[in-house]
Amino acid sequence: MIVIPAPVPTPQAKVFLSPDGSRKVLVSGTENWAYLYDRSFNPAFQPKFLGRDVESVQFETDPAGRLTGIVIILEDGAYNLFDRDGNPESQIVYSPDRTRKLEISGEDRDAYLYDTAQQAAFAPVFLGSFVTSVQFQRDAQGQFVAVTLAEDGSVNIFDRFGSLLETRSTHVTTSNGEEGEVSISSVGAGLTESASFGTLTTGAIVW
């Protein structure tokens, strides 16, 4: 008997077109990578990568119907705003418990921490400028901390109220003397080894 293997299902690509037809965003792959295509010029610019884990895409237009912005909505509920050419304008990330929000915006890529809990919210806390990425990660006790990555490769770790706990660097030197970088996620993965997080595990900081 000849056994024919069943076809391996592949993720279905999703295509989002801007209302004016000038831009297309393609979301595909196992990790839902999003790419922006220019459909208005010939030759068009090369596809520009917008992000991964993308759930949906929305377009912003002015009263005349001209495309002004592209909103990438991620699977975790966060969303990033780009201009019509795919240049980032702002990034917004929520903590998994939805009590905190990190936002990057402006020409200087200023990062702020917001309290989104039901109780009286504290004022936005400035975390730094020229920030390229923000995210929430868990410490050894499963509590959330805010992590920012700056253009110079520095990584700052803050508690839930915006107080700086520690500064690290993504620049590393290997055992054979070669220069390299580690990702912001891998920096966060080592939180349990951080001296600053001893205060978290002992309860000195109430989360």
N, C-alpha and C positions, 0 to 999 in steps of 0.2 A: 504494500500500500504506500502510495506517495503522499506525504504530508506537506501541504502548502502552508507556510507560516502566514498568520494573519498580518495584514498591513499595520505598521506602527503609526498610530495617530499623530499628526503634527498639529501644533497650535495654529489656530486660524488667525490670519492677519486681519487687522482692522485698519480701515482707511478713513481719515477725517479730512473733509474738504472745507476750506474757508468759504464764507458766503459769497465773496467776490470771485472765487475760483482761482485766486493767484497763488495759494499755498495748499500743500497737502502734507498731512502728518501720517506716517505709516507706523503702526505698532505691531510688532511681530516677534517671533522667537519664544523660547521657553521662559525667558525672563522679561518678556514684554518691553523690548527696547523700542524707543520712539525716535524717529528721524523726520526732519523737516525737509520738504522738497519745494523748490520755487518753480511754479508752473507759468509764470507771467513773462519770463524773458527767454531768449534763445541766443546763446546757450544759457541754461539755468545754472545757478551755483550748485556745487556738489551738496549732497544730502548732509544736513547738520544734525549731530546727535543731541537729543534733548534730555534723555534720561532713561532709566529702567524702572521696572515694576509699575508701568503706566496702566491705569485703569481706563481713563477717558481723556478726551481732549475737547476744549471749548475755545471759541474764537471771540475776540472783542472787536467791535466796529464803532466808528464815529457816526454821528447822525446822518452823514451822507452815504453810509454803507461801506466806507473804506476800512480795510483791516488795520487795526492798531495794536493788537496784542494776541498772544496765544497762551492759554492756560493749560498746563499739564497736571492732571489730577492723578495722584499715585494711589496704589492699592491700600496704603495705610491711612488714607484720608488727607495726607499732606498735598500741597499743590505749589507749583512753580509758575511764575509769570515771565514770559519772554516777549520781546518786541516782534514785529512782523518778520524780521530776518533771523530770528532765533537767538538773539543776544539776551542773556538773563537780566531781568529787571528786579525780580524779588523772589525769595524762596520762603515758604511758610511750612513749618513742621510742628505737628502736635505730639505731645507725649501720649503714650498708649492709654493712659487713664483720662486723657482730655483735660487735665487741670492746668497744663502749661502749654505755651506756644512760643516757638522761636521764629523770628522773622529777620531776613536780610533784605535790605532795600537801599535805594539811593546810589548816587555815583560813587560814594566811598564804601559801598557795601557794608553799611552799619548793621550790626546785629543787636537785637533787643529780645529780652525775655518777658513774656506777658503771663499774668495769672488769669486763667479762664475758668476758675472754679466758681461755684455758686456763691460762696461767701464773699465778703467785701474784698475786692481785688486790690493788690498792691500796684503802685505805678510801674510802668514799663522800666526795666533795668537795662541800661546800656552795657553790652558785653564786649564791644570792640569794633574796630573798623577794618576794612579790607579783608573781610571774612569771605571765604570761598565756599564753605559748606558748614551746615549745622545738623545736629542730630541728637536724639535722646538715647542713652544707653543705661544699662543696669549695673549697679555695684554688686559686691559679693552677697549682699542681703536681698537682692532683687529690687532695690529702690532705683528710681530714675534720677539721672544726672544729665545736665546739659553739656554738650561737647561742641566746641567751635574749632574750625580749621582755618588759619589765616594764610595769606599769600606767601608769607615768609617761611611757611612750613611749621609754624608753632601751633600746638594744640592746647587749648585752655579747657579745663574741666570745672564746672560750676555746680553748686548745690541748687536746690529747687527755688531758692530765693535770689539767685544771681550772685552769690558770694563766691569768689574764686577759690577753688580748692588746690589746684595744681596746674602747672604749665609743663608741657612736654614738647618734644620735637619729632617730626616725622622723618628727619634726616638721620641716617644711621651710617656707621662705618662697619663693614663686615670684618671677619677675622683675617682676611687676606688684604685688608686695607682699601677695598673698593667702597666708593660712595654709593648710597642707595636711599630709598625712601620706603616707609611703611604706610599703610592706609590708615585713615582715621578710625576705621572699624577695628583694626588690629591693635591700635593704641588703646581703645576702650576695652578690648579683650583682656588687657593686663591690669585692669583696675584693682583686682584682688591683691596684686603685689604692691600697690601704691601705699606709701606711708600715710598719705592724706586720708585714705579710706579706712584707716584704723579707727578714726573718730566716728565714722559711720557705723562700723561693726560694733563699737562699744556703746553706741547710743548717744554719744556726745552731741551729735547733730540729729535733731528730730526731723524726720521726713514726712 
